Amino acid sequence: MNLRFYRAPLLAALTLLTSACREESAEPKEIVIGFSQCCSDVFREAMLFDMQIESANYPNVRLVVRNADYDNELQRQQVAELTRSADPVDVLIVSPNEAEPLTDVTVDAYLRGIPTIILDRMINSDQYSVAIGADNYQIGRTAGRYIRQHLPPGSRILEIWGIPGSTPAVERHNGLLSTLGDSYRVDSGPRRVAAEYRSRAYRPIESYDDIDCIFAHNDVMALAAREAIMRRDSIVGARIRYLG
């Protein structure tokens, strides 16, 4: 992803706010943008860094960041803190850890009149202002097309998920299955918890001799799976195809 995507949430927040309030004043009002981040990884750290750079271009903009570290309940509390206090944020950006637990508190912010941007991962509602993210269903379909082009029917595909309750994981899984159908053996068993793939630790797969391809839902998990298998059997590890 390029810098334009990284800056998109902040620019969308400013656009929503200026379109909602066009009153002129001698001194610009301070704009507080609350950013509820589900976790921290290389992609999200780069996004936050660029948003901080972009916000520095606006003297009256203050970016308030909360990181839930993969904890649904903590993120719910942080969103409530940002939106239900006596002095709530002017705009809310939320990247939900999982869809269902974050839906009601995010919708509540929207219904309170706070412009609400859903980033990267969706909630189970259409009550928000703007959604910014990738087409994860298409990502799954693209992986499926690659597998069809390079592996014959009947091949075994090991799918390694992220957090099962996050919408990107569900959409990528559904996109993969929609392309492969019943022609391939898809094992969707391993669903890694956040702490494991954040540290690139992957418990060695017990049975991997008949695995033809590993489709991991992010690059870190794909690399970790490859490293784990290569440590145990470099010949088999070199034969397997890895998608992340």
C-alpha positions as CSV (number, residue, x, y, z in Angstrom):
1,M,0.0,0.0,0.0
2,N,1.2,3.5,-0.7
3,L,1.2,6.7,1.3
4,R,-2.1,7.8,-0.1
5,F,-3.8,4.9,1.5
6,Y,-2.0,5.5,4.8
7,R,-3.1,9.1,4.8
8,A,-6.7,8.4,3.6
9,P,-8.2,7.9,7.1
10,L,-7.0,11.3,8.3
11,L,-8.0,13.1,5.1
12,A,-11.4,11.5,5.2
13,A,-11.8,12.6,8.8
14,L,-11.0,16.2,7.9
15,T,-13.3,16.1,4.9
16,L,-16.2,14.8,6.9
17,L,-15.7,17.4,9.6
18,T,-15.4,20.4,7.3
19,S,-18.4,19.3,5.3
20,A,-20.5,19.0,8.4
21,C,-19.4,22.3,9.9
22,R,-18.7,25.3,7.7
23,E,-18.9,28.1,10.3
24,E,-16.3,30.7,9.8
25,S,-14.4,32.0,12.9
26,A,-11.4,34.3,13.5
27,E,-9.5,31.4,15.1
28,P,-9.7,27.9,13.8
29,K,-11.4,25.5,16.3
30,E,-9.2,22.6,17.5
31,I,-10.3,19.4,15.8
32,V,-9.8,16.3,17.8
33,I,-9.6,13.0,15.8
34,G,-9.9,9.9,17.9
35,F,-8.2,6.8,16.4
36,S,-9.1,3.4,17.9
37,Q,-6.6,0.9,16.7
38,C,-7.2,-2.8,17.2
39,C,-3.5,-3.8,17.4
40,S,0.0,-3.0,16.3
41,D,2.0,-4.5,13.5
42,V,4.3,-3.3,10.7
43,F,1.4,-2.2,8.5
44,R,-0.5,-0.4,11.2
45,E,2.6,1.3,12.6
46,A,3.4,2.6,9.1
47,M,-0.1,3.9,8.8
48,L,-0.1,5.6,12.2
49,F,3.3,7.2,11.5
50,D,2.1,8.7,8.2
51,M,-1.2,9.9,9.8
52,Q,0.9,11.7,12.5
53,I,3.0,13.3,9.8
54,E,-0.1,14.4,7.9
55,S,-1.9,15.8,11.0
56,A,1.2,17.9,11.7
57,N,0.3,19.9,8.6
58,Y,-2.8,21.2,10.4
59,P,-2.0,23.2,13.5
60,N,-5.5,23.0,14.8
61,V,-5.7,19.1,14.5
62,R,-5.0,16.8,17.4
63,L,-4.8,13.1,16.8
64,V,-5.6,11.0,19.9
65,V,-4.7,7.3,19.5
66,R,-5.8,4.3,21.5
67,N,-4.4,0.8,20.9
68,A,-6.4,-2.2,22.2
69,D,-3.7,-4.8,21.6
70,Y,-6.1,-7.4,20.2
71,D,-8.5,-7.0,23.2
72,N,-12.1,-6.6,22.2
73,E,-13.3,-5.4,25.6
74,L,-10.4,-2.9,26.0
75,Q,-11.2,-1.5,22.5
76,R,-14.9,-1.1,23.5
77,Q,-13.8,0.8,26.6
78,Q,-11.5,3.0,24.5
79,V,-14.1,3.8,21.9
80,A,-16.6,4.7,24.7
81,E,-13.9,6.9,26.3
82,L,-13.3,8.8,23.1
83,T,-17.0,9.3,22.3
84,R,-19.0,9.4,25.5
85,S,-17.0,11.7,27.7
86,A,-18.0,15.3,28.5
87,D,-15.7,16.4,25.7
88,P,-15.9,13.8,22.9
89,V,-13.8,13.7,19.8
90,D,-14.9,15.5,16.7
91,V,-14.3,12.5,14.4
92,L,-13.8,8.8,15.2
93,I,-11.7,6.4,13.3
94,V,-12.1,2.7,14.3
95,S,-10.2,-0.4,13.1
96,P,-12.2,-3.1,14.9
97,N,-10.4,-6.1,16.3
98,E,-13.5,-8.2,15.6
99,A,-16.7,-7.1,14.0
100,E,-19.5,-8.2,16.5
101,P,-18.0,-7.0,19.8
102,L,-17.3,-3.5,18.3
103,T,-20.5,-3.0,16.4
104,D,-22.8,-1.5,19.1
105,V,-20.3,0.9,20.6
106,T,-19.2,2.2,17.1
107,V,-22.8,2.6,16.0
108,D,-23.5,4.5,19.2
109,A,-20.8,7.0,18.3
110,Y,-22.3,7.5,14.8
111,L,-25.8,8.0,16.3
112,R,-24.4,10.6,18.6
113,G,-23.6,12.6,15.6
114,I,-19.8,11.9,15.5
115,P,-18.5,11.3,12.0
116,T,-17.3,7.7,12.1
117,I,-14.8,6.1,9.8
118,I,-14.4,2.3,9.7
119,L,-10.8,1.4,8.8
120,D,-9.6,-1.9,7.3
121,R,-12.0,-4.2,9.2
122,M,-15.8,-3.8,9.1
123,I,-18.5,-3.9,11.8
124,N,-21.8,-5.7,11.5
125,S,-23.8,-2.6,10.5
126,D,-24.0,0.0,7.8
127,Q,-24.4,2.8,10.3
128,Y,-21.1,4.7,9.8
129,S,-20.0,7.6,7.7
130,V,-17.2,6.1,5.6
131,A,-15.4,2.7,5.2
132,I,-11.8,2.5,4.0
133,G,-10.2,-0.9,3.3
134,A,-9.2,-3.5,0.8
135,D,-11.5,-5.9,-1.1
136,N,-10.7,-8.9,1.0
137,Y,-13.1,-11.2,-0.8
138,Q,-11.2,-10.5,-4.0
139,I,-7.9,-11.1,-2.3
140,G,-9.2,-14.6,-1.4
141,R,-10.4,-15.2,-5.0
142,T,-7.0,-14.0,-6.3
143,A,-5.2,-16.6,-4.1
144,G,-7.6,-19.2,-5.4
145,R,-6.9,-18.4,-9.0
146,Y,-3.2,-18.6,-8.4
147,I,-3.7,-22.1,-6.9
148,R,-5.8,-23.2,-9.8
149,Q,-3.1,-22.0,-12.2
150,H,-0.2,-23.7,-10.5
151,L,-1.6,-26.8,-8.8
152,P,-3.8,-29.6,-10.0
153,P,-7.2,-30.5,-8.5
154,G,-7.0,-32.6,-5.4
155,S,-4.0,-30.7,-4.0
156,R,-4.1,-30.0,-0.3
157,I,-4.2,-26.4,0.7
158,L,-3.5,-25.4,4.3
159,E,-5.2,-22.1,5.1
160,I,-3.8,-20.1,8.1
161,W,-6.3,-17.6,9.5
162,G,-5.8,-14.4,11.5
163,I,-8.5,-13.6,14.1
164,P,-11.6,-15.6,13.1
165,G,-14.0,-12.8,14.1
166,S,-12.4,-10.2,11.9
167,T,-14.1,-9.4,8.6
168,P,-10.9,-9.6,6.5
169,A,-10.3,-13.2,7.7
170,V,-13.9,-14.3,6.9
171,E,-14.0,-12.5,3.5
172,R,-10.6,-13.9,2.4
173,H,-11.7,-17.4,3.4
174,N,-15.0,-17.1,1.5
175,G,-13.2,-15.7,-1.5
176,L,-10.8,-18.6,-1.6
177,L,-13.5,-21.2,-1.3
178,S,-15.6,-19.5,-4.0
179,T,-12.8,-20.0,-6.5
180,L,-11.5,-23.5,-5.5
181,G,-14.9,-25.1,-4.9
182,D,-14.7,-28.8,-4.1
183,S,-11.8,-29.5,-6.4
184,Y,-9.2,-28.9,-3.8
185,R,-8.7,-30.1,-0.2
186,V,-8.8,-27.0,1.9
187,D,-7.8,-27.4,5.5
188,S,-8.8,-24.3,7.4
189,G,-7.8,-25.5,10.8
190,P,-5.0,-23.3,12.1
191,R,-6.3,-20.0,13.3
192,R,-3.5,-18.2,15.0
193,V,-4.0,-16.0,18.0
194,A,-2.6,-12.5,17.6
195,A,0.3,-12.8,20.0
196,E,1.7,-15.8,18.1
197,Y,1.8,-14.3,14.6
198,R,2.8,-10.9,15.9
199,S,6.1,-12.4,17.2
200,R,6.4,-14.6,14.0
201,A,6.2,-17.7,16.2
202,Y,4.4,-20.6,14.6
203,R,3.9,-23.9,16.3
204,P,5.3,-26.6,13.9
205,I,2.6,-28.3,11.8
206,E,2.3,-31.9,12.9
207,S,1.5,-33.3,9.5
208,Y,2.8,-31.4,6.4
209,D,4.1,-34.1,4.1
210,D,1.0,-33.9,1.8
211,I,0.6,-30.1,2.0
212,D,1.0,-28.6,-1.5
213,C,0.3,-24.9,-0.7
214,I,-0.1,-22.7,2.4
215,F,-2.4,-19.7,2.1
216,A,-1.8,-17.5,5.1
217,H,-3.9,-14.4,5.7
218,N,-0.9,-12.2,6.1
219,D,2.7,-12.2,5.1
220,V,4.1,-12.6,8.6
221,M,2.1,-15.9,9.1
222,A,3.2,-17.2,5.7
223,L,6.9,-16.5,6.5
224,A,6.5,-18.1,10.0
225,A,4.9,-21.2,8.5
226,R,7.7,-21.5,5.9
227,E,10.4,-21.1,8.5
228,A,8.8,-23.7,10.8
229,I,8.6,-26.3,8.1
230,M,12.0,-25.6,6.7
231,R,13.5,-26.2,10.1
232,R,12.0,-29.6,10.2
233,D,12.3,-30.7,6.6
234,S,14.0,-28.4,4.1
235,I,13.1,-30.6,1.1
236,V,9.4,-30.7,1.8
237,G,9.5,-27.0,2.8
238,A,11.0,-26.0,-0.6
239,R,8.4,-28.0,-2.4
240,I,5.4,-26.2,-0.8
241,R,4.1,-23.0,-2.3
242,Y,3.4,-20.2,0.1
243,L,0.9,-17.4,-0.3
244,G,0.5,-14.4,2.1
